Structures are given as structure tokens and as C-alpha cells.
């Protein structure tokens, strides 16, 4: 007990200490996450990505083998959990979906995947869309054009998705939303901070040449 007290007392000089009770709680939580992944529990799969614990990656990959459809359904949850943990393959996949040239696929990834993944990776993609480097003139499925109407992808970002990904980004007007200029200024003012936010996606190729038919070439 004295040894534990002395170790924990060093916290005042910046050293790290976990009591056995805390360690036990962390292990219990990790075990629950792993069990949830193995059982296909979507909530636990998403929690795994948010945990920042890369030791769960093998369990996520094993679960991913059970389903190949990453556009929707359980496999898409595993995909974004791996992306959140800075796994290059899945980050590249999500980028290729956004830059697929298919409006429905791009819209889904922007609205449902980026707000979960977040990080510098998402900031890079937002800037690319607003600067017309990514997701340019996607093909619109007939049912969207006939029934749902078409909102430009850049407008989707400006009117909602950006604030879900970066809640502190500036807004304008009574209805909220932001503008390309406000976003660019936000990135300029907070660049050093944003560039430390994971996933960093340092090995992702933000280029159409890295994708084919909405998927990574390699």
C-alpha cells in the first residue's frame, strides 16, 4: 500500500499512475468491447473506434471478414471504426467513396462517416470538396433527381456536416451553417491544433488516381 501511495504521489510531477482498481475497470471495458466486436454488436464496434485502443484492430479485422459490403450495414461500422483508429486502408476506402463520382455514395459517406471519423483527415477532405478538388460533378441517380432533389455536396457540408465534425467551426446567419471563406479562415487559424487530431491519415492518397469505381486501386 505504501509503495502504491508513493507511486501515485509522483503525479504532481507529471508521472502517470493507475491503481489496480482503475486498471481492472479498463480491462473490463476492453473485454466488453472485444466481446461486442466478436458478436457483431454495432454499438461496441463504434465504441472500439472511439476508444483509441489499437489493440482491438485484429478483432475488428476478423469481424470484417464476415461481411464485404462496406457501403451500408454492419461492415460499414467496422470500416469506420478502423478508419477512426487511423487504419490507412479504411481511410482510403472512405475517401474513394466520397470521390467515387456517385452522388448517393458520396452523400452517404459525407453525412454518416466523416462525422464519426473526424480528425485532420476529415478537414483535408472538407477543404478538397470546397475547393472543387474532390467529389466534382458526381453522377446523380435517377431516384434522387426525381424524388429527393439534389443538394450539392459542398452545400451539404456547409449547412450541416461541418458543424457535426467540428462543432467549434464558425457559423453565420440565423440558420447556422458556414461558408467556404469562414471554413478556410478556421483552418488557417487552428491549423496547428487540427493537424494533431487523429486520424491524421498521413499515408492516404487524396487523389482520384488512387481510386477506381469508388474503391482503392490497391
Backbone bond lengths (Angstrom), bond angles and torsions (degrees), N, CA, C in turn:
res aa  C-N    CA-C-N  psi(-1)  N-CA   C-N-CA  omega(-1)  CA-C   N-CA-C  phi
1 X - - - 1.461 - - 1.520 110.99 -
2 X 1.365 117.04 -41.10 1.461 120.78 178.41 1.515 109.90 -63.82
3 X 1.320 116.90 -41.34 1.456 120.54 -179.46 1.539 110.29 -61.76
4 X 1.342 117.13 -42.76 1.459 121.23 178.35 1.522 110.77 -63.91
5 X 1.345 117.07 -41.53 1.462 120.39 179.28 1.516 110.88 -61.78
6 X 1.330 117.38 -44.36 1.455 120.75 -178.76 1.524 110.91 -64.76
7 X 1.335 116.52 -39.03 1.459 119.54 179.67 1.523 110.91 -65.27
8 X 1.324 116.03 -43.31 1.459 119.72 -178.71 1.519 111.74 -71.33
9 X 1.318 117.26 -27.66 1.464 120.26 179.33 1.511 111.32 -64.56
10 X 1.342 117.61 -22.62 1.461 120.03 -179.46 1.516 112.13 -73.52
11 X 1.334 118.47 -4.23 1.455 120.38 177.02 1.520 111.96 -56.24
12 X 1.322 117.14 -31.17 1.465 121.10 -177.84 1.516 111.84 -63.97
13 X 1.331 117.97 -20.45 1.464 120.37 177.29 1.513 110.54 -105.66
14 X 1.331 117.57 15.18 1.450 121.12 169.77 1.500 115.72 94.87
15 X 1.320 120.01 4.95 1.448 120.64 178.29 1.515 110.18 -84.72
16 X 1.342 115.68 155.12 1.464 120.96 -173.80 1.523 111.19 -93.90
17 X 1.309 116.14 139.79 1.456 120.43 178.69 1.517 109.46 -142.86
18 X 1.326 115.55 133.83 1.456 120.60 171.83 1.510 108.24 -126.68
19 X 1.310 116.23 130.26 1.452 119.86 175.92 1.518 108.82 -74.62
20 X 1.331 117.45 159.45 1.470 119.68 176.10 1.519 112.36 -55.84
21 X 1.348 117.07 -32.94 1.454 120.72 179.80 1.522 110.64 -63.98
22 X 1.352 116.42 -44.49 1.461 120.84 179.14 1.522 110.22 -65.60
23 X 1.346 116.45 -44.06 1.454 120.45 179.15 1.522 110.88 -59.89
24 X 1.323 116.71 -41.13 1.456 121.28 179.37 1.524 111.03 -63.99
25 X 1.324 116.72 -40.88 1.468 121.02 179.18 1.523 110.55 -64.70
26 X 1.339 115.82 -41.06 1.462 119.82 178.89 1.520 111.45 -64.20
27 X 1.330 116.41 -41.61 1.458 120.73 179.34 1.522 111.21 -65.94
28 X 1.334 115.89 -37.83 1.464 120.02 177.71 1.521 110.61 -63.51
29 X 1.329 116.18 -42.85 1.458 120.95 178.98 1.520 110.88 -64.69
30 X 1.350 115.77 -43.35 1.465 120.09 179.24 1.524 110.80 -63.01
31 X 1.325 117.08 -42.23 1.465 121.22 179.65 1.524 110.69 -62.39
32 X 1.345 116.39 -38.34 1.460 120.47 178.81 1.529 110.89 -66.65
33 X 1.328 116.15 -39.17 1.466 120.58 178.25 1.526 110.29 -64.29
34 X 1.333 116.63 -45.91 1.469 120.34 -179.56 1.523 110.95 -62.33
35 X 1.327 116.45 -43.96 1.472 120.26 177.87 1.526 110.35 -61.46
36 X 1.338 116.16 -40.53 1.461 120.36 178.79 1.515 111.93 -63.80
37 X 1.337 116.84 -42.27 1.467 120.64 177.15 1.524 109.83 -58.76
38 X 1.323 115.87 -48.58 1.459 120.74 -177.05 1.524 112.46 -63.99
39 X 1.330 116.33 -27.34 1.467 120.87 178.73 1.525 112.79 -91.69
40 X 1.323 116.52 0.51 1.458 120.26 -179.64 1.513 114.22 73.61
41 X 1.334 117.42 23.49 1.463 122.32 179.29 1.536 108.73 -73.60
42 X 1.331 116.01 111.07 1.465 119.66 -173.62 1.526 112.47 -63.51
43 X 1.315 117.94 -36.76 1.467 120.51 179.32 1.522 110.77 -63.08
44 X 1.325 117.23 -42.36 1.460 121.02 179.50 1.531 111.43 -71.50
45 X 1.313 116.39 -33.07 1.467 120.07 175.92 1.529 110.15 -62.60
46 X 1.325 115.96 -44.99 1.469 119.60 178.17 1.528 111.16 -67.16
47 X 1.328 116.82 -35.87 1.460 120.93 176.40 1.515 110.82 -64.02
48 X 1.327 116.60 -35.63 1.462 121.25 178.43 1.523 110.64 -59.90
49 X 1.328 116.49 -43.49 1.453 119.80 178.75 1.517 112.32 -65.14
50 X 1.321 115.87 -39.38 1.461 120.24 -178.20 1.524 112.87 -75.76
51 X 1.330 116.66 -16.04 1.466 120.29 -177.26 1.520 113.06 -69.67
52 X 1.329 117.17 -24.65 1.462 120.67 -175.63 1.519 113.24 74.68
53 X 1.314 117.21 4.88 1.468 122.37 -177.21 1.522 109.72 -90.23
54 X 1.324 116.17 101.66 1.464 120.32 -176.10 1.528 113.00 -72.47
55 X 1.325 117.69 -8.67 1.463 119.30 178.27 1.526 111.65 -69.38
56 X 1.354 117.35 -12.94 1.467 119.67 179.06 1.529 111.96 -88.57
57 X 1.322 117.58 -4.78 1.471 121.08 -177.93 1.532 112.27 -55.08
58 X 1.349 120.26 -47.18 1.472 119.14 179.79 1.523 113.21 -58.43
59 X 1.321 117.69 -35.47 1.459 121.10 179.32 1.535 110.76 -69.34
60 X 1.330 116.02 -38.53 1.460 120.20 176.46 1.526 110.69 -65.16
61 X 1.314 116.80 -40.80 1.460 120.02 -179.61 1.529 111.19 -66.62
62 X 1.302 116.21 -37.40 1.460 119.73 177.37 1.529 110.27 -63.93
63 X 1.314 116.50 -40.69 1.460 120.52 178.36 1.526 110.68 -66.73
64 X 1.330 116.15 -34.61 1.465 120.99 -178.23 1.532 111.29 -63.25
65 X 1.311 117.43 -30.01 1.470 121.43 -179.58 1.525 111.98 -63.42
66 X 1.326 117.30 -20.34 1.459 121.06 -175.44 1.527 112.63 -80.31
67 X 1.323 116.83 -13.84 1.457 120.60 -179.54 1.515 109.40 -150.96
68 X 1.323 116.78 138.39 1.461 120.58 -175.75 1.530 113.64 -106.42
69 X 1.331 117.88 -11.36 1.459 120.58 -177.17 1.521 110.20 -82.66
70 X 1.354 115.40 102.98 1.455 119.85 -176.60 1.526 113.08 -96.93
71 X 1.335 116.00 0.43 1.458 118.44 179.04 1.530 109.93 -79.71
72 X 1.320 117.49 -35.97 1.459 121.12 177.75 1.512 110.08 -149.36
73 X 1.335 116.40 169.11 1.451 120.09 177.93 1.510 113.23 84.39
74 X 1.335 116.99 -172.96 1.467 122.16 -174.22 1.528 113.74 -56.97
75 X 1.340 117.07 -38.35 1.467 119.20 -177.78 1.529 111.95 -61.70
76 X 1.329 116.27 -32.09 1.465 118.71 179.30 1.525 111.17 -67.21
77 X 1.342 117.17 -30.32 1.464 120.73 177.20 1.527 110.01 -68.56
78 X 1.329 115.87 -41.75 1.467 119.52 177.43 1.522 109.67 -64.16
79 X 1.317 115.82 -41.43 1.465 120.68 179.75 1.527 111.60 -56.98
80 X 1.337 116.54 -49.41 1.463 118.12 -176.42 1.530 111.65 -74.03
81 X 1.341 117.35 -27.55 1.464 119.41 174.98 1.525 109.65 -64.40
82 X 1.331 116.93 -42.61 1.468 120.73 176.94 1.527 110.41 -65.86
83 X 1.332 116.65 -40.09 1.463 119.74 177.67 1.523 110.73 -61.80
84 X 1.328 116.34 -42.35 1.467 121.27 179.15 1.524 111.15 -60.24
85 X 1.345 115.87 -30.40 1.468 120.97 178.76 1.529 111.68 -87.32
86 X 1.334 115.89 15.56 1.474 122.98 173.98 1.528 112.96 68.82
87 X 1.331 116.42 32.90 1.460 120.54 174.66 1.534 108.90 -82.34
88 X 1.329 115.58 118.64 1.461 121.44 -171.29 1.517 112.88 -58.97
89 X 1.329 117.16 -43.04 1.464 120.10 -176.96 1.529 111.25 -56.21
90 X 1.307 116.66 -48.98 1.463 120.43 -177.19 1.528 112.30 -71.70
91 X 1.325 117.39 -34.63 1.459 120.18 175.30 1.531 109.72 -63.41
92 X 1.323 116.38 -40.46 1.470 119.97 177.52 1.521 110.67 -64.93
93 X 1.330 116.65 -40.09 1.464 120.20 178.85 1.522 111.63 -59.74
94 X 1.314 116.84 -45.84 1.468 119.93 -178.32 1.526 109.97 -65.45
95 X 1.331 117.46 -40.53 1.467 119.21 176.55 1.521 110.72 -59.85
96 X 1.342 116.32 -44.36 1.465 119.87 -178.60 1.522 112.04 -65.43
97 X 1.327 117.50 -31.72 1.467 120.25 173.94 1.532 110.02 -64.07
98 X 1.320 115.87 -45.17 1.468 120.29 -179.19 1.521 110.87 -65.03
99 X 1.318 116.85 -35.92 1.468 121.63 -178.20 1.532 111.50 -98.94
100 X 1.340 115.95 24.04 1.468 121.14 -172.39 1.515 114.54 -73.68
101 X 1.327 116.61 -21.58 1.453 119.37 -173.74 1.515 112.65 87.21
102 X 1.335 116.52 0.65 1.463 122.34 178.08 1.529 107.64 -109.45
103 X 1.327 115.97 115.82 1.461 120.28 -174.26 1.530 112.18 -57.87
104 X 1.325 117.66 -44.71 1.466 120.85 -176.26 1.528 111.29 -64.03
105 X 1.336 116.69 -42.58 1.468 120.89 -179.71 1.526 109.96 -67.10
106 X 1.335 116.26 -44.58 1.474 120.98 179.38 1.520 111.18 -61.22
107 X 1.330 115.38 -46.69 1.469 121.09 -178.37 1.532 110.55 -60.51
108 X 1.323 116.58 -44.40 1.460 120.49 -179.62 1.525 111.44 -61.20
109 X 1.320 116.78 -44.60 1.467 120.20 -179.64 1.523 111.91 -65.39
110 X 1.323 116.78 -39.94 1.463 120.87 179.98 1.530 110.96 -66.04
111 X 1.333 116.03 -42.69 1.469 119.94 -174.15 1.529 113.77 -83.00
112 X 1.335 117.89 -29.74 1.464 119.07 -173.64 1.525 114.76 -113.75
113 X 1.323 118.20 -21.37 1.461 119.87 -175.46 1.533 112.94 -102.98
114 X 1.320 117.08 -47.98 1.470 118.69 -179.52 1.527 113.12 -59.72
115 X 1.343 119.83 -40.24 1.474 118.54 179.97 1.529 113.34 -62.66
116 X 1.310 117.61 -23.77 1.470 120.88 176.01 1.530 110.37 -85.75
117 X 1.315 117.54 -43.90 1.476 121.22 -175.29 1.530 111.00 -68.98
118 X 1.322 116.50 -47.18 1.472 123.30 178.37 1.536 111.63 57.05
119 X 1.347 116.75 -147.10 1.449 122.07 175.70 1.520 115.50 73.04
120 X 1.330 115.12 178.62 1.465 122.48 177.80 1.522 110.42 -59.24
121 X 1.321 116.22 -32.91 1.463 122.43 176.69 1.531 110.66 -53.04
122 X 1.317 116.75 -49.16 1.461 120.45 -179.07 1.521 111.45 -67.09
123 X 1.322 116.37 -36.43 1.469 119.61 177.77 1.526 110.94 -62.23
124 X 1.324 116.33 -40.57 1.474 120.89 177.35 1.528 110.73 -60.80
125 X 1.313 116.85 -44.06 1.464 120.61 -178.09 1.525 110.84 -68.66
126 X 1.332 117.28 -43.42 1.472 120.33 178.08 1.525 110.14 -56.79
127 X 1.327 116.06 -48.18 1.468 119.89 -179.41 1.525 110.63 -60.71
128 X 1.333 116.58 -40.57 1.463 119.87 -179.79 1.515 113.14 -65.27
129 X 1.331 117.03 -37.69 1.465 120.27 178.13 1.527 110.60 -69.05
130 X 1.320 116.83 -44.90 1.468 120.21 -178.57 1.519 111.98 -68.06
131 X 1.330 116.94 -27.16 1.474 121.21 177.84 1.528 111.88 -90.75
132 X 1.335 116.38 6.69 1.469 122.89 177.88 1.525 113.09 61.57
133 X 1.346 115.44 33.85 1.468 119.97 174.02 1.520 111.29 -97.09
134 X 1.331 117.42 -28.19 1.456 122.41 -179.46 1.533 109.65 -119.62
135 X 1.333 114.87 154.27 1.477 121.45 173.70 1.520 112.06 53.07
136 X 1.320 115.91 46.71 1.460 120.47 -179.10 1.525 110.59 -85.28
137 X 1.299 117.17 128.02 1.470 123.48 174.05 1.521 113.54 47.59
138 X 1.327 117.64 57.29 1.466 119.14 178.93 1.526 111.96 -67.21
139 X 1.320 115.64 150.64 1.464 120.96 178.07 1.521 109.48 -72.12
140 X 1.315 116.21 131.24 1.465 121.20 -176.23 1.525 109.75 -98.51
141 X 1.352 117.86 121.39 1.464 120.23 176.16 1.523 111.04 -59.11
142 X 1.319 116.73 148.82 1.463 121.82 -174.81 1.536 111.64 -58.66
143 X 1.348 117.57 -40.23 1.470 118.03 -176.79 1.525 111.86 -66.49
144 X 1.357 117.32 -26.84 1.465 119.14 174.92 1.519 109.80 -69.71
145 X 1.318 115.61 -46.76 1.459 119.65 -177.53 1.527 111.47 -63.82
146 X 1.339 116.63 -37.09 1.462 120.29 -175.52 1.527 113.57 -83.48
147 X 1.348 115.58 -40.37 1.468 119.45 -169.08 1.530 114.73 -108.21
148 X 1.318 116.25 -40.76 1.461 119.39 -169.74 1.518 114.21 -101.44
149 X 1.308 116.57 -17.69 1.446 118.50 -173.90 1.520 110.06 77.84
150 X 1.298 117.24 161.59 1.464 121.17 -175.10 1.519 109.88 -121.84
151 X 1.312 115.76 120.34 1.462 121.75 174.24 1.515 107.18 -103.71
152 X 1.329 119.58 125.01 1.466 120.21 178.51 1.526 111.26 -52.84
153 X 1.321 115.94 142.77 1.463 119.92 -177.37 1.518 111.83 -59.06
154 X 1.315 116.32 -37.33 1.469 118.91 178.03 1.517 110.96 -62.31
155 X 1.346 116.18 -35.74 1.458 120.24 179.39 1.527 111.32 -70.19
156 X 1.331 117.01 -35.21 1.463 120.43 175.43 1.518 110.57 -58.42
157 X 1.325 115.58 -42.57 1.460 119.89 178.54 1.517 111.07 -64.12
158 X 1.323 116.14 -47.92 1.457 120.77 -172.79 1.527 112.15 -67.82
159 X 1.319 117.24 -32.13 1.470 119.91 -174.56 1.519 114.28 -94.62
160 X 1.315 118.25 -3.82 1.459 117.22 -179.13 1.510 116.70 -166.72
161 X 1.318 116.73 -48.90 1.465 119.03 -171.18 1.521 112.91 -65.00
162 X 1.326 118.10 -39.29 1.467 120.08 -178.70 1.521 110.56 -59.29
163 X 1.330 117.23 -44.79 1.462 119.61 -177.40 1.530 111.79 -67.72
164 X 1.331 117.39 -25.47 1.463 120.25 176.04 1.525 111.15 -76.76
165 X 1.312 116.98 -30.07 1.462 120.87 -179.38 1.528 110.69 -84.78
166 X 1.325 115.41 -43.76 1.468 121.87 -179.84 1.537 108.39 -127.34
167 X 1.333 117.01 86.65 1.468 120.29 -175.32 1.525 114.59 -59.26
168 X 1.329 116.98 -23.02 1.461 118.76 -178.75 1.530 113.21 -90.87
169 X 1.322 117.30 3.31 1.466 119.48 176.52 1.522 109.28 -66.23
170 X 1.325 118.02 144.51 1.469 120.72 -175.54 1.521 112.15 -67.79
171 X 1.333 116.32 147.76 1.458 122.67 176.13 1.516 109.02 -120.64
172 X 1.322 115.27 169.18 1.467 119.61 179.47 1.518 109.96 -142.71
173 X 1.309 116.32 149.24 1.456 121.51 175.59 1.517 113.60 76.40
174 X 1.311 115.66 169.52 1.463 122.11 -175.94 1.523 112.33 -67.50
175 X 1.344 116.60 -27.84 1.463 120.80 -177.63 1.529 112.46 -91.06
176 X 1.307 116.80 1.92 1.463 119.32 -178.91 1.512 110.53 77.72
177 X 1.339 115.85 -152.50 1.453 119.33 -175.34 1.501 110.83 80.92
178 X 1.309 115.65 171.86 1.456 119.56 -179.95 1.518 108.61 -134.76
179 X 1.311 117.67 -170.48 1.463 122.46 179.24 1.518 108.04 -134.93
180 X 1.336 117.75 160.90 1.461 118.91 177.63 1.526 112.89 -54.90
181 X 1.330 116.32 -40.96 1.465 119.18 -178.84 1.521 111.92 -67.13
182 X 1.338 116.25 -40.79 1.468 119.22 177.61 1.534 110.62 -63.71
183 X 1.328 116.99 -40.62 1.462 120.61 178.86 1.527 110.85 -63.51
184 X 1.321 116.89 -46.38 1.471 120.24 -179.37 1.526 110.82 -61.14
185 X 1.323 116.99 -40.02 1.459 120.01 178.86 1.517 110.81 -67.59
186 X 1.329 116.32 -38.32 1.471 121.23 177.64 1.528 110.26 -60.44
187 X 1.323 116.92 -46.10 1.473 120.55 179.46 1.526 110.09 -64.34
188 X 1.315 116.72 -41.87 1.467 120.44 179.27 1.525 111.26 -61.43
189 X 1.325 116.99 -43.52 1.464 121.78 -177.00 1.526 113.09 -73.28
190 X 1.337 117.08 -28.42 1.465 120.74 -173.76 1.529 112.56 -117.92
191 X 1.303 116.61 16.47 1.467 120.67 -172.26 1.524 113.04 -54.73
192 X 1.326 117.16 -47.42 1.467 119.91 -176.78 1.524 111.00 -61.73
193 X 1.318 117.14 -37.09 1.466 121.25 177.81 1.524 111.21 -72.15
194 X 1.334 116.27 -45.63 1.465 120.61 -177.89 1.527 111.26 -61.42
195 X 1.307 116.94 -35.25 1.460 120.76 -176.58 1.521 113.36 -72.90
196 X 1.326 116.90 -4.66 1.472 120.27 175.17 1.536 111.26 -101.75
197 X 1.327 116.74 -2.72 1.465 120.86 -175.68 1.531 110.00 -86.92
198 X 1.328 115.02 118.51 1.469 119.66 179.88 1.531 110.43 -82.58
199 X 1.340 112.66 148.45 1.460 129.42 5.46 1.535 112.14 -78.35
200 X 1.336 113.90 142.50 1.460 120.81 -179.63 1.526 111.32 -86.80
201 X 1.336 115.77 -28.92 1.472 120.76 177.37 1.520 112.49 57.98
202 X 1.318 116.60 45.94 1.459 120.93 -175.71 1.523 113.21 -67.16
203 X 1.333 117.24 -22.46 1.471 119.90 -178.09 1.524 112.59 -109.28
204 X 1.321 117.32 10.68 1.459 120.67 177.23 1.526 109.09 -81.24
205 X 1.327 115.76 138.35 1.465 121.36 176.59 1.522 108.52 -96.19
206 X 1.319 116.15 105.41 1.458 121.04 179.15 1.523 108.59 -85.12
207 X 1.326 114.73 71.49 1.457 120.61 -176.05 1.514 109.76 -151.65
208 X 1.329 116.15 141.13 1.466 120.33 178.20 1.521 110.86 -61.32
209 X 1.333 117.12 -27.90 1.466 120.23 -179.29 1.524 112.41 -67.74
210 X 1.336 116.84 -15.96 1.472 120.74 179.01 1.522 111.81 -85.42
211 X 1.334 116.72 -4.65 1.463 121.12 -174.41 1.526 110.83 -125.66
212 X 1.321 114.90 155.73 1.459 121.72 172.98 1.521 108.15 -147.74
213 X 1.332 115.73 124.05 1.463 121.08 -179.74 1.533 112.16 54.37
214 X 1.318 116.30 39.10 1.466 120.62 175.76 1.505 115.25 79.12
215 X 1.326 117.97 11.88 1.459 122.11 -179.76 1.532 109.79 -133.84
216 X 1.333 116.86 155.89 1.464 119.04 176.85 1.529 110.40 -61.42
217 X 1.315 116.16 143.49 1.476 119.96 178.39 1.522 111.57 -68.17
218 X 1.335 116.14 -31.86 1.469 119.11 -176.71 1.529 109.98 -125.63
